[in-house]
Amino acid sequence: MTDTGTDFLATTRTFYDAIAEEYAELATRVFAAQPLERALLGTYAELVGGAGEVADLGCGTGLVTAHLASLGLPVSGLDLSASMLAVARREHPGLRFTQGSMLDLDLPDGQLAGVVSWYSSIHTPVDRLPGLFAEFARVLAPGGHLLLAFQVGDAPLHLDQPFGHPVALDFERRRPERMAELLERAGFALWSRTVREPDETLGESAPQAFLIAVRRP
C-alpha cells in the first residue's frame, strides 16, 4: 500500500465493514487451530501480569481481546470498523470496545501496561510505521510490553472481492528484522522474536512473525 495520507484508513474501514460477519466465523475457526499463537498470547499475559491495562489495537471482532481477558488481563479493544466492533460487542458483551485509529490514540502518555497489535499494522503504509510505533511507545508505561503479529515477506497480498463482497485491500508483509529495527528506534527493546512456517491446512502462503518488545525507560 503506497498511500501516505489517510485514505488507507477509509479503505481499510470499508473493507472490514463489508466482511465482518464472514471474517468472524473464519477467524474463530483459524484461531482454534493455532496452538503456537495461543501459547504466545499466554506468554504475553504472564509478562504483563497485573501491571495494568492492556489495549488490543485493531481488535477486529474481539477474538484475541476476549482470549486475553480469559487469561486474566484487564483488556479493551479498539478498531476502525463499526461492523467488526458490532460483532465484538455482540460476542463479548462483558468487554469494552471503542472505535478509532491506533495512529491517534485518545489516551494519556504512559497509561497502558500492554499493547497488542495482532495483524493490525499490516494495512499501515511502511512510511507510517515509525509514527505508529511511536504512538504505541507513547501510551505504554516504561517496562510495558508490546506484542506485534504480522506475515513475513516483501510483497503484499492483495485480496479482491473476499466472500463475494465488492471490496479489495492489500495485506502488507514485513521482514522481522526490519520491524525490530523500527521498534528499537521508537523506544523499544526486543524481548523475543518468533517465526513459524506457513500452515497449508489454514491456507497460509507466508511465514508468520510475532515480536514481543519492552518499552524502554
TACOR-V84605 format. One record per pair of residues at least 4 apart in sequence whose C-alpha atoms are under 6 Angstrom apart, sorted by the first residue. I is the first residue (numbers start at 1). J is the second residue. Records with the same first field share a line. If there is no record, write none. Layout:
I = J, J
This chain:
1 = 125
8 = 12
13 = 17, 80, 81
15 = 167
16 = 20
17 = 81, 83
19 = 23
20 = 83, 84
23 = 27
27 = 31
45 = 49
51 = 113
52 = 113
53 = 74, 75, 112, 113
54 = 75, 112, 113, 114, 115
55 = 75, 76, 77, 115
56 = 77, 116
57 = 77, 78, 116, 117
58 = 78, 79, 120
59 = 77, 78, 79
60 = 79, 84
61 = 84, 85, 87, 88
62 = 66, 88
68 = 73
69 = 73, 75
76 = 96, 97
77 = 97
78 = 97, 98, 99
79 = 99, 100
80 = 99, 100, 101
87 = 91
88 = 92
89 = 93
103 = 132
109 = 138, 139
110 = 139, 140, 141
111 = 139, 140
112 = 139, 140, 141
113 = 140, 141, 144
114 = 144, 145, 146
115 = 146
116 = 146, 147
117 = 148
118 = 148, 149
119 = 149, 150
122 = 171, 172
123 = 171
133 = 186
134 = 186
140 = 144
142 = 215, 216, 217
143 = 214, 215
144 = 214, 215
145 = 213, 214
146 = 212, 213
147 = 211, 212
148 = 210, 211
149 = 209, 210
150 = 209
151 = 173, 207, 208, 209
152 = 173, 174, 175, 207, 208
153 = 173, 174, 175
154 = 173, 174
156 = 170, 171, 172, 173
157 = 170, 171
158 = 169, 170
159 = 168, 169
160 = 168
161 = 165, 166, 167, 168
183 = 188
184 = 188, 189
187 = 216
188 = 213, 214, 215, 216
189 = 213, 214
190 = 213
191 = 212, 213
192 = 211, 212
193 = 210, 211
194 = 209, 210
195 = 208, 209
196 = 207, 208
197 = 207
198 = 204, 205, 206, 207
199 = 204
200 = 204
